[in-house]
Amino acid sequence: MKKKNLVYGIRPILELLETAKEVDKILMQKGSKGDTIKHILDTAKNRNIPVQMVPVERLNRITRANHQGLIAFISPIEYQDITQIIPSIFENGETPFIVVLDRITDVRNFGAICRSAECAGAHAIVIPQNNSAQINEDAIKTSAGAIHRIPICREFSLSRTLYFLKNSGLLLYGISEKSDETIYNADMKVPLALVMGNEGEGIANEYFKYFDKTIKIPMKGNIQSLNVSVATGIAMFELVRQRMK
């Protein structure tokens, strides 16, 4: 990541948090204490900025400067509010199409999903505050610039967001290989949020209670596993196919 996207040191980060700039996350040295540190933690919490406690060696690998145990990553994008996006979609007479990503941490997978989502006409991508890919130069490059063209909503609680989407009139479909129903049998012409989980564990169990149904991508090979960006693209363009009829 370029130096211009990094801020390090206690005073510079305090000043950064007083601005309106979007901050992706803050790395803080384990064991950091004091009133100033508490103020930084409280401010970050109020602004929904993730703070990760890390060993000093990790900070030293990022910069050789005097970081004072703190490094902040400035986001190259401005995150949007999903609670404002949904009403505007309905007001424009459109059928909502939202992509929700649960713990997609690989930046290239995230970038590829953004590219496919923009091509498929998704209205927004929702990601969790924690355990999500950092939006950096690799993600932007892989997305072919789509990250700057599609609203990305970073939410403190995916559970709360799924509840909001459901109450707003959207159906929630979870993509799961454990489902008996395929994407080709599911009605995707309705107001819809597609939920994708990470490659290792899939969608977290706590979110299944919000789903109207789970659906899967049928496969005939022996591996029975797709890269998450490929799987997301297949599901999204089945939606496009259905809505073009």
C-alpha positions in Angstrom: 0.0 0.0 0.0 1.3 3.5 -0.8 2.5 5.6 2.1 -0.2 8.2 1.3 -2.8 5.7 2.5 -1.0 5.2 5.8 -1.1 7.4 8.9 1.0 6.4 11.9 1.8 7.8 15.3 -0.5 8.8 18.2 -1.0 12.5 17.4 -1.5 12.1 13.6 -4.1 9.4 14.2 -5.9 11.4 16.8 -6.1 14.2 14.2 -7.2 11.8 11.5 -10.1 10.6 13.6 -11.3 14.2 13.9 -11.7 14.5 10.2 -14.4 13.1 7.9 -11.9 10.8 6.1 -12.9 7.2 5.8 -10.6 4.9 7.8 -10.5 1.2 6.8 -8.9 0.0 10.0 -6.4 0.8 12.8 -3.6 -1.6 13.8 -2.6 -1.1 17.5 0.3 -2.6 19.3 -0.7 -5.2 21.9 -0.5 -3.9 25.4 -1.0 -0.2 24.5 -2.5 1.7 27.4 -3.2 5.2 28.6 -5.9 7.9 28.3 -4.9 8.8 24.8 -5.1 5.2 23.7 -8.6 4.9 25.3 -9.7 8.0 23.5 -8.6 6.6 20.2 -10.4 3.3 20.9 -13.6 5.1 21.9 -13.5 7.3 18.9 -12.9 4.4 16.5 -15.7 2.5 18.1 -18.1 5.4 17.7 -17.1 5.7 14.0 -17.3 1.9 13.4 -13.7 1.7 12.6 -12.1 -1.8 13.3 -9.1 -1.8 15.6 -6.9 -4.9 15.6 -4.4 -5.5 18.4 -1.2 -6.8 16.8 2.4 -7.5 17.8 4.9 -4.7 17.2 6.7 -6.9 14.6 3.7 -6.6 12.3 3.8 -2.8 12.6 7.5 -2.7 11.9 7.0 -4.7 8.7 4.6 -2.1 7.4 6.7 1.0 8.2 10.2 1.6 9.6 9.1 5.1 10.8 8.3 5.8 14.5 4.8 4.5 14.5 4.4 4.7 18.3 2.4 1.4 18.2 -0.3 2.8 15.9 -1.0 2.6 12.1 -4.2 3.6 10.4 -5.2 2.7 6.8 -7.1 5.4 5.0 -9.9 4.0 2.7 -9.7 4.9 -1.0 -13.5 5.0 -1.1 -16.4 6.5 0.8 -18.6 3.8 2.3 -22.4 4.2 1.8 -25.3 3.6 4.1 -27.5 0.7 3.1 -30.5 2.2 5.0 -30.4 5.1 2.6 -29.8 3.1 -0.5 -32.8 0.7 -0.3 -35.5 3.4 -0.1 -33.9 5.2 -3.1 -34.0 2.0 -5.2 -37.7 1.6 -4.6 -38.3 5.3 -5.2 -36.7 5.0 -8.6 -39.1 2.2 -9.5 -36.3 -0.5 -9.6 -36.2 -4.0 -8.1 -33.5 -4.1 -5.4 -30.5 -6.4 -6.0 -28.0 -6.4 -3.1 -24.9 -8.6 -2.6 -24.0 -9.4 1.0 -20.5 -10.9 1.6 -19.8 -12.7 4.8 -16.1 -12.8 5.7 -14.7 -12.5 2.2 -11.1 -11.6 3.1 -9.1 -12.2 0.0 -8.6 -8.8 -1.7 -8.5 -10.3 -5.3 -11.7 -12.3 -4.7 -13.4 -9.2 -3.4 -12.2 -7.1 -6.3 -13.4 -9.7 -8.8 -16.8 -9.9 -7.1 -17.2 -6.1 -7.3 -16.4 -6.2 -11.0 -19.0 -8.9 -11.6 -21.6 -7.2 -9.4 -21.2 -3.9 -11.3 -21.6 -5.7 -14.6 -24.6 -7.5 -13.3 -26.3 -4.2 -12.2 -26.2 -4.8 -8.4 -27.3 -1.8 -6.4 -24.8 -2.3 -3.6 -22.4 -4.6 -1.9 -22.6 -5.1 1.9 -19.6 -6.2 3.9 -19.0 -6.6 7.7 -16.9 -4.2 9.6 -14.6 -7.0 10.7 -13.2 -9.9 8.8 -13.5 -8.4 5.4 -11.0 -7.7 2.6 -9.1 -4.5 2.9 -10.0 -2.2 0.0 -6.5 -1.5 -1.4 -4.8 -1.1 -4.7 -4.9 -4.8 -5.4 -8.7 -4.9 -4.8 -9.2 -1.8 -7.0 -7.1 -3.2 -9.8 -8.8 -6.6 -9.8 -12.2 -4.8 -9.9 -11.1 -2.9 -13.0 -12.3 0.2 -11.2 -15.8 -1.2 -10.3 -15.1 -0.5 -6.6 -15.4 3.2 -7.5 -18.7 2.6 -9.4 -20.8 0.5 -7.0 -21.9 1.5 -3.5 -20.1 -0.5 -0.8 -21.7 -0.5 2.6 -19.6 -1.5 5.6 -21.9 -2.6 8.4 -21.2 -3.0 12.1 -23.6 -5.9 12.4 -24.5 -8.2 9.4 -27.4 -9.6 11.5 -28.9 -6.2 12.0 -28.4 -5.5 8.3 -30.1 -8.7 7.2 -33.0 -7.9 9.5 -33.3 -4.5 7.9 -33.2 -5.8 4.4 -35.9 -8.4 5.2 -38.1 -5.8 6.9 -37.6 -3.5 3.8 -39.3 -6.1 1.6 -36.3 -8.0 0.2 -36.1 -11.8 0.1 -32.8 -13.2 1.3 -31.2 -16.1 -0.5 -28.1 -17.8 1.0 -25.8 -19.5 -1.5 -25.0 -22.9 0.2 -23.8 -26.2 -1.2 -25.9 -27.9 1.4 -29.2 -26.7 -0.2 -31.4 -29.0 -2.3 -32.6 -26.2 -4.5 -30.5 -24.8 -7.3 -30.2 -21.2 -8.4 -32.0 -22.1 -11.6 -35.2 -23.0 -9.8 -35.2 -20.0 -7.5 -37.2 -16.9 -8.4 -34.7 -14.0 -8.7 -37.1 -11.5 -10.2 -38.2 -10.4 -6.7 -36.5 -7.7 -4.6 -33.5 -9.8 -3.5 -30.3 -9.9 -1.4 -27.8 -12.7 -2.3 -25.6 -13.8 0.6 -22.2 -15.4 0.0 -20.0 -16.9 2.6 -16.2 -17.4 2.7 -14.6 -20.3 0.9 -13.5 -22.1 4.0 -16.6 -22.1 6.2 -19.4 -20.8 4.0 -22.0 -18.6 5.5 -22.0 -18.3 9.3 -24.7 -20.3 11.0 -26.2 -17.3 12.8 -27.4 -15.8 9.5 -29.4 -18.8 8.2 -32.5 -17.8 10.3 -32.9 -14.7 8.2 -33.0 -16.5 4.8 -36.1 -17.1 2.9 -34.3 -20.0 1.2 -30.9 -21.4 0.5 -29.8 -22.3 -3.0 -26.9 -23.9 -4.6 -25.0 -24.0 -7.9 -25.2 -27.5 -9.3 -21.9 -29.1 -10.2 -21.0 -32.3 -12.0 -17.3 -32.6 -11.4 -15.4 -34.3 -8.6 -14.1 -31.2 -6.8 -17.5 -29.9 -6.0 -16.1 -26.5 -5.0 -15.9 -23.2 -6.8 -13.8 -20.1 -6.1 -16.1 -17.7 -4.2 -15.8 -14.9 -6.9 -16.7 -17.4 -9.6 -19.6 -18.8 -7.6 -20.9 -15.2 -6.9 -20.6 -14.4 -10.6 -22.6 -17.4 -11.6 -25.4 -16.7 -9.1 -25.6 -13.0 -10.1 -25.8 -13.6 -13.8 -28.6 -16.2 -13.3 -30.5 -13.2 -11.7 -29.6 -11.1 -14.8 -30.9 -13.9 -17.1 -34.2 -14.1 -15.2 -34.8 -10.4 -15.1 -34.1 -9.9 -18.8 -37.0 -12.2 -19.7 
